[in-house]
Structures are given as C-alpha cells and as structure tokens.
C-alpha cells in the first residue's frame, strides 16, 4: 500500500508540474528552419477593379502560410523600412515571432523564425505567452509586449535578443484575463498608449449613462517606457458599435489609427479602422475616432488583430494582419492600403 501511495503521489505531483501530463498540450514553438509562402489575394474576388473601401485604397495583399505547425495566430505587427522593401515583424498570441523582408514583388525574403526568450509563467501553456500587443522604438530597437492573463508589459532588447524589464501596472490589475492589453502603441513623443480589449471605464470615473459606459474601454497613457515610467493616466476609448479594439498605431502627428474587430454568427469577422485625434489622447478624455473604413463581407475579411503604418512617396500606408487562430477556416492575411483621408 505504501508503494502504491508513493506511486500515486509521484503521478499527481508530475501532473501538477508538467502540463502535458495533465492533458494540457505544451505550447508549440517555431522551429529553426524558417519557411514561408505568400499567395496574392484580392480585396473583392468578384471584381479585381474594386480597390476603394471607405477612406482607404487597396494596394495588394497576401495570404501567408508555412509548413511549421506553430505558424499563425498573429496578434500584432510592426513594419520598418528595409533595403529590399519593408521588414515585417509578426508576433503571435503564443510568443512566436516571424520576421521577413518583402518588396513590390510580394515575395518574402530573409525569413527568420524565433520565440520570445522569456515571458510570464514557465512558457509551457498558451496562457503563459498570451502576447497580444507590441510596440517598437525605431531609434533603439527596443520592444515592448503586452501580455493578457497576467496583464503585464515586458521589454525586450532589439531583435528579441533577451528580456530586460517588466511591469504589472496597478491600473491594469483588474482588466479581464482574456481582455487585457490588446492594443499598444508608442507615440512619436515617446509616450505609450495601451487599450484594454474588454475592460469598460469604471463607474466611479464615468458621469454619463450606463449604456454609454458599456461602449467604452479603459485606456492608459504612460509618460515613457511603461516598465520604468510613473503610474499612467487614464482616458476612455469608444469603438464603433459592437466592436472590440484589437490594435492601435500612431501616426507622425500623434493621431491614432485604431483597428476594431467584430464577430457575428455563424462565423464571420469584420474590421473597422478609425482615426483618433491627438487632442483626445489625453487624461480624462473620451476618444471617439472618425470612421475610416469597414472591411467586411463580401470583401475579403478575417480576424484582423494587428495594424501598423509606413510612408511611401509621401503617402501613408496602412498594413493589417489577421490572427487565424490556427484554424483551417481562417487565414493569415497581410493587407496593404493607402490612407486617403
């Protein structure tokens, strides 16, 4: 009996420590052999000449795929100028990083796969690496990542070479475990904006109607690096209709472009891009963006979760990427638009 009890104790202990023993599959990591394909896609598959959607002009896009089983699930995007076009950094909601160059030929080059060197938890389960947002300082190359579940922000050295610092802001402590720092952007003046996917503005901070409050999301402004700055100030972001904020990026003048996501049964995603004036990105303000475009059926659509902008010949270029949730019904789409208004 003693041997049986000892054996049972060992089994229970192992199950408590090693997730795969208890039925929780270990988080897939990207392999060393980086492989990526890109297939061109149209905005409207029934009409190749259809390129206008709201205040955007469609310039092209691709569906990305890889033989690596960990590929997909991208929740944030950074695009930087490179010799061969642009350098893309895609971060998944499992801590996987895909980087590549791509120019006018829409063919990926210099492909690199890696995984976050550190993060919340032990990194065996998805919730340990639920990385939902990212911001990169173009001057230093330092990278900030927002994690759900624990509602923390981690800073990494350029190229994700190593972990440098982390913070669990008190203002984010009560954000939902699966609705935390979904959106993050570094402003041109060095401040950071973080927006919760699901946390509504607190009743104690709201003077309007309850119905209006439930349309808002808590948003924070950090005076500098979130891992070293003073506690953030609060403002409110109000997305359009029954949409949830999924990412945000800053324009050179301090305005924000917010990417909001919608879902309806049986299985249809849509996205809205709106522009928030810089003056509304301030403590105590309610930021209501001006709708730029709605990307919905019958146009190409998916679970878009990442947005960034670049400049080309004086025009503002908007890039968005979708999170395929690693499901066969969805795709990893990377689309390019020109901002016309």
C-alpha positions as CSV (number, residue, x, y, z in Angstrom):
1,X,0.0,0.0,0.0
2,X,2.8,2.4,0.9
3,X,4.4,1.8,-2.6
4,X,1.0,2.4,-4.2
5,X,0.5,5.6,-2.3
6,X,4.0,6.7,-3.2
7,X,3.4,6.0,-6.9
8,X,0.1,7.9,-6.8
9,X,1.8,10.9,-5.1
10,X,4.5,11.0,-7.8
11,X,1.9,10.8,-10.6
12,X,-0.2,13.6,-9.1
13,X,2.9,15.8,-8.5
14,X,4.1,15.4,-12.1
15,X,0.7,16.2,-13.4
16,X,0.6,19.4,-11.3
17,X,4.0,20.5,-12.7
18,X,4.1,19.2,-16.3
19,X,1.1,20.5,-18.3
20,X,1.2,17.7,-20.9
21,X,0.7,15.1,-18.3
22,X,-2.5,16.7,-17.2
23,X,-3.9,16.9,-20.7
24,X,-2.8,20.5,-21.5
25,X,-0.8,20.4,-24.7
26,X,2.6,22.1,-24.5
27,X,2.8,25.4,-26.4
28,X,4.1,24.9,-29.9
29,X,7.3,26.8,-30.7
30,X,8.6,27.8,-34.1
31,X,11.4,25.6,-35.5
32,X,14.8,26.6,-36.7
33,X,14.0,26.0,-40.4
34,X,12.1,29.2,-41.4
35,X,9.8,28.5,-44.3
36,X,7.1,30.9,-45.6
37,X,4.9,31.2,-48.7
38,X,2.8,34.2,-49.8
39,X,-0.2,34.0,-52.2
40,X,-1.7,37.1,-53.6
41,X,-5.3,38.0,-52.7
42,X,-7.8,40.5,-53.9
43,X,-10.0,42.8,-51.9
44,X,-13.0,41.7,-53.9
45,X,-12.6,38.3,-55.6
46,X,-15.6,39.1,-57.8
47,X,-14.2,42.4,-59.1
48,X,-10.4,42.9,-59.4
49,X,-11.0,46.7,-60.1
50,X,-12.7,47.1,-56.7
51,X,-10.0,48.8,-54.6
52,X,-11.7,51.5,-52.7
53,X,-13.2,50.9,-49.2
54,X,-14.1,54.0,-47.3
55,X,-11.1,56.2,-47.0
56,X,-8.7,53.5,-48.0
57,X,-7.3,52.3,-51.4
58,X,-6.3,48.7,-51.5
59,X,-2.8,48.2,-52.9
60,X,-2.5,44.5,-52.5
61,X,-2.1,41.7,-50.1
62,X,-1.1,38.1,-49.5
63,X,-2.1,35.0,-47.6
64,X,0.9,33.8,-45.6
65,X,1.4,30.1,-44.8
66,X,4.1,27.8,-43.5
67,X,4.7,24.1,-43.0
68,X,5.7,24.9,-39.4
69,X,2.9,23.7,-37.2
70,X,3.4,26.7,-34.8
71,X,2.9,29.3,-37.5
72,X,-0.1,31.6,-37.2
73,X,-2.1,33.3,-34.5
74,X,-0.6,36.7,-35.1
75,X,-1.9,39.5,-32.9
76,X,0.5,42.3,-33.5
77,X,2.5,43.8,-36.4
78,X,5.5,46.1,-36.9
79,X,6.7,47.3,-40.4
80,X,10.0,49.0,-40.8
81,X,11.9,50.2,-43.9
82,X,14.4,47.8,-45.3
83,X,16.8,47.7,-48.3
84,X,14.5,45.3,-50.2
85,X,11.2,46.9,-49.3
86,X,9.9,46.5,-45.8
87,X,10.9,44.4,-42.8
88,X,7.9,42.8,-41.2
89,X,7.7,41.6,-37.6
90,X,4.7,39.4,-36.7
91,X,4.1,38.4,-33.1
92,X,1.7,35.6,-32.3
93,X,-0.5,35.2,-29.2
94,X,1.7,32.3,-28.3
95,X,5.0,34.2,-28.1
96,X,6.2,33.2,-31.6
97,X,8.0,35.8,-33.8
98,X,8.1,35.7,-37.6
99,X,10.3,38.3,-39.5
100,X,10.8,38.7,-43.2
101,X,11.5,41.3,-45.9
102,X,9.0,41.9,-48.7
103,X,9.0,44.4,-51.6
104,X,6.8,45.1,-54.6
105,X,7.1,41.5,-55.8
106,X,5.2,40.3,-52.7
107,X,7.8,37.6,-52.1
108,X,9.2,37.1,-48.6
109,X,13.0,37.2,-48.2
110,X,15.3,36.9,-45.2
111,X,12.8,34.9,-43.3
112,X,13.5,34.3,-39.6
113,X,11.6,32.4,-37.0
114,X,12.2,32.8,-33.3
115,X,10.3,32.7,-30.0
116,X,10.2,35.1,-27.1
117,X,13.2,34.4,-24.8
118,X,11.1,35.0,-21.7
119,X,7.7,35.9,-20.5
120,X,5.0,35.3,-17.9
121,X,4.9,31.8,-16.4
122,X,7.1,28.9,-17.5
123,X,6.1,29.2,-21.1
124,X,4.6,25.7,-21.5
125,X,1.0,26.8,-21.9
126,X,-0.6,29.3,-24.2
127,X,-1.7,31.5,-21.3
128,X,1.9,31.9,-20.3
129,X,2.7,33.6,-23.6
130,X,-0.6,35.3,-24.5
131,X,1.3,38.1,-26.2
132,X,-1.4,40.4,-27.7
133,X,0.3,43.7,-28.4
134,X,3.7,45.1,-29.4
135,X,5.5,48.4,-29.8
136,X,9.0,49.0,-31.1
137,X,11.1,52.1,-30.6
138,X,12.6,52.7,-34.1
139,X,15.6,54.6,-32.7
140,X,16.8,52.0,-30.2
141,X,15.1,48.8,-31.5
142,X,13.8,48.0,-28.0
143,X,10.5,46.1,-28.0
144,X,7.6,46.2,-25.6
145,X,5.0,43.4,-25.5
146,X,1.6,43.4,-23.7
147,X,0.5,40.1,-22.2
148,X,-3.0,39.1,-21.3
149,X,-3.9,36.8,-18.5
150,X,-1.4,38.5,-16.1
151,X,-1.9,41.9,-17.6
152,X,1.8,42.8,-17.8
153,X,4.1,44.6,-20.1
154,X,7.6,43.2,-20.8
155,X,10.5,44.9,-22.5
156,X,13.0,43.1,-24.7
157,X,16.3,44.0,-26.3
158,X,16.5,44.7,-30.1
159,X,15.7,41.6,-32.1
160,X,14.1,39.9,-29.0
161,X,17.7,39.0,-28.0
162,X,16.9,39.0,-24.3
163,X,14.4,40.1,-21.7
164,X,15.2,43.4,-20.0
165,X,12.3,44.5,-17.7
166,X,8.7,44.0,-16.9
167,X,5.8,45.7,-15.1
168,X,2.3,44.8,-13.8
169,X,0.6,48.2,-13.7
170,X,-1.9,48.6,-11.0
171,X,-4.2,50.3,-13.5
172,X,-4.4,47.1,-15.4
173,X,-4.7,44.7,-12.5
174,X,-8.5,44.2,-12.8
175,X,-8.6,44.0,-16.5
176,X,-10.1,40.7,-17.7
177,X,-7.7,37.8,-18.0
178,X,-8.7,37.4,-21.7
179,X,-9.5,41.0,-22.4
180,X,-6.4,42.9,-21.3
181,X,-3.7,44.9,-23.2
182,X,-4.9,44.0,-26.6
183,X,-3.7,47.3,-28.1
184,X,-0.4,49.2,-27.6
185,X,1.4,52.0,-29.5
186,X,4.4,54.2,-28.9
187,X,3.6,57.8,-29.8
188,X,6.1,60.0,-31.7
189,X,6.9,62.0,-28.5
190,X,7.8,58.8,-26.6
191,X,4.6,58.2,-24.6
192,X,2.8,54.9,-24.8
193,X,-0.9,54.2,-25.2
194,X,-2.4,50.9,-24.0
195,X,-6.1,50.0,-24.5
196,X,-8.0,47.1,-22.9
197,X,-10.0,44.8,-25.2
198,X,-12.9,44.3,-22.7
199,X,-12.5,46.4,-19.6
200,X,-15.1,49.2,-19.5
201,X,-14.5,52.5,-17.9
202,X,-15.1,52.3,-14.2
203,X,-18.4,53.6,-12.8
204,X,-16.5,55.9,-10.4
205,X,-14.8,57.6,-13.4
206,X,-18.0,58.0,-15.5
207,X,-20.7,60.6,-15.4
208,X,-22.7,59.5,-18.5
209,X,-25.4,56.8,-18.9
210,X,-24.7,53.2,-18.1
211,X,-25.4,52.2,-21.7
212,X,-22.8,54.6,-23.0
213,X,-20.2,53.5,-20.4
214,X,-20.5,49.9,-21.5
215,X,-19.5,51.0,-25.0
216,X,-16.2,52.4,-23.7
217,X,-12.8,50.7,-23.0
218,X,-10.2,51.7,-20.4
219,X,-7.2,53.2,-21.9
220,X,-3.9,54.3,-20.4
221,X,-1.2,56.8,-21.2
222,X,2.4,56.2,-20.0
223,X,4.7,59.2,-20.0
224,X,7.5,57.0,-21.2
225,X,8.8,53.4,-21.1
226,X,5.9,51.6,-19.3
227,X,8.4,49.4,-17.4
228,X,10.0,52.5,-15.8
229,X,7.6,55.3,-16.0
230,X,5.3,56.7,-13.3
231,X,1.8,55.3,-13.0
232,X,-0.2,56.0,-16.1
233,X,-3.1,58.5,-16.6
234,X,-6.5,57.2,-17.8
235,X,-8.7,58.1,-20.7
236,X,-11.5,56.2,-22.5
237,X,-11.7,54.8,-26.0
238,X,-15.1,54.2,-27.5
239,X,-15.1,51.8,-30.5
240,X,-17.9,51.9,-33.2
241,X,-20.9,49.8,-32.4
242,X,-20.4,46.2,-31.1
243,X,-16.7,46.1,-31.9
244,X,-13.7,45.5,-29.7
245,X,-10.4,47.2,-30.1
246,X,-7.8,44.8,-31.3
247,X,-4.8,47.0,-32.1
248,X,-3.7,50.6,-32.4
249,X,-0.8,52.5,-34.1
250,X,0.3,56.1,-34.1
251,X,0.7,58.5,-37.0
252,X,3.5,61.0,-37.2
253,X,1.2,63.9,-36.0
254,X,0.2,61.9,-32.9
255,X,-3.2,60.8,-34.2
256,X,-4.1,57.1,-33.6
257,X,-5.4,54.6,-36.1
258,X,-7.4,52.1,-34.2
259,X,-8.3,48.6,-35.5
260,X,-11.6,47.3,-34.1
261,X,-12.9,43.8,-34.6
262,X,-16.4,42.5,-34.9
263,X,-17.8,38.9,-35.0
264,X,-21.2,37.5,-35.9
265,X,-22.6,34.1,-36.2
266,X,-22.2,31.7,-37.8
267,X,-18.5,32.5,-38.3
268,X,-17.9,35.9,-39.8
269,X,-15.3,38.5,-38.8
270,X,-15.2,42.2,-39.8
271,X,-13.0,45.1,-39.0
272,X,-13.2,48.8,-38.7
273,X,-10.4,51.3,-38.8
274,X,-10.9,54.7,-37.2
275,X,-8.8,57.8,-36.7
276,X,-8.5,59.3,-33.2
277,X,-7.4,62.9,-33.0
278,X,-4.2,63.5,-31.0
279,X,-6.0,66.0,-28.8
280,X,-8.3,63.3,-27.5
281,X,-5.4,61.1,-26.4
282,X,-5.2,62.8,-23.0
283,X,-6.1,62.2,-19.4
284,X,-9.8,62.3,-18.7
285,X,-10.8,62.5,-22.4
286,X,-13.2,60.2,-24.3
287,X,-11.6,59.3,-27.6
288,X,-14.2,58.6,-30.3
289,X,-12.5,58.0,-33.6
290,X,-13.6,59.1,-37.1
291,X,-14.5,56.0,-39.1
292,X,-12.2,55.5,-42.0
293,X,-13.3,52.1,-43.4
294,X,-15.2,48.9,-42.6
295,X,-13.7,45.7,-44.0
296,X,-16.5,43.2,-44.2
297,X,-18.1,40.6,-46.4
298,X,-18.4,40.4,-49.4
299,X,-14.9,41.9,-49.3
300,X,-12.0,39.9,-48.0
301,X,-12.4,39.6,-44.2
302,X,-10.9,37.7,-41.3
303,X,-9.9,38.2,-37.7
304,X,-7.7,41.2,-38.1
305,X,-5.7,41.9,-34.9
306,X,-2.6,43.8,-36.0
307,X,-2.1,47.3,-37.6
308,X,0.9,49.5,-38.5
309,X,1.7,52.3,-40.9
310,X,4.6,53.3,-43.1
311,X,5.3,56.1,-45.6
312,X,5.8,55.7,-49.3
313,X,6.3,58.6,-51.7
314,X,4.6,61.0,-49.3
315,X,1.6,58.7,-48.8
316,X,0.6,57.0,-45.5
317,X,0.4,53.2,-46.0
318,X,-1.7,51.1,-43.6
319,X,-0.9,47.4,-43.0
320,X,-3.1,45.0,-41.2
321,X,-2.6,41.3,-40.3
322,X,-5.1,38.7,-39.3
323,X,-5.0,36.1,-36.5
324,X,-6.1,32.8,-38.0
325,X,-6.5,31.2,-34.5
326,X,-4.6,28.3,-36.2
327,X,-7.9,27.1,-37.5
328,X,-8.5,25.7,-41.1
329,X,-11.5,28.1,-41.6
330,X,-9.2,31.2,-41.3
331,X,-6.1,32.6,-42.9
332,X,-3.1,34.7,-42.1
333,X,-3.8,37.7,-44.3
334,X,-1.4,40.7,-44.7
335,X,-3.1,43.6,-46.5
336,X,-1.8,46.9,-47.7
337,X,-3.9,50.1,-48.1
338,X,-3.2,53.8,-48.8
339,X,-4.8,56.2,-46.3
340,X,-6.7,58.7,-48.4
341,X,-8.4,60.8,-45.7
